[in-house]
Each structure stands twice: as structure tokens, then as C-alpha cells.
Amino acid sequence: MMKLPAELAITQVENLHQDLLQELHSNDDVCLDISEVVRVDTASIQLLCALQKHLLCVHHKIIWVGQSEPLKDAIDCLGLSEYLILENVD
């Protein structure tokens, strides 16, 4: 499981991208703990969308762990709630 940082900002997207690539190489599904996320920007959401797109192509999924209202709100605001579905949150 990969714990996402409290701030998902453009300044951290490159590091987050590298971490997600490592996670992809070690697992089929990607388990993301979102419980500490308090701030999200569009660049981070774009990265999560790219991850989702890749996983759908290879018949895998993101497994969301924890709750994050800021992440949910950002996804809803961008109209992506049907693509980045947080309903399977543990």
C-alpha cells in the first residue's frame, strides 16, 4: 500500500509519478491510502487519471483506503467522479 502525502501539489507530481511507477511494477492493483490528503491540485488529479487509465487498460484497479474530503471534492469539482470512483474506499 502506498500512502499519499498530505499535499498533492504540482511541486510533488514528479516524485509521486516515480512512486506510482514503482508501485505498478510490484503489484497488479494499486492500493492508495488517501487518509492524510488535505490539499489537492489539478496536476495531481491528472496523474491519478493517467494511473486509472493505465490500470483499466490492463484490467486492474485502484484500491482506495481511507477517506479524504478534499480529494473527493476536487474530483467532483472537475467532473471526474465517474472516472476516479472513490466508492470502493475501505
Protein Blocks (a to p, Z undefined) as FASTA:
>chain_A
ZZddfbdcfklmmmmmmmmmmmmmmpmbdcddfklpcbdcfklmmmmmmmmmmmmmnopa
cddedjdfklmmmmmmnopmmmmccklpZZ
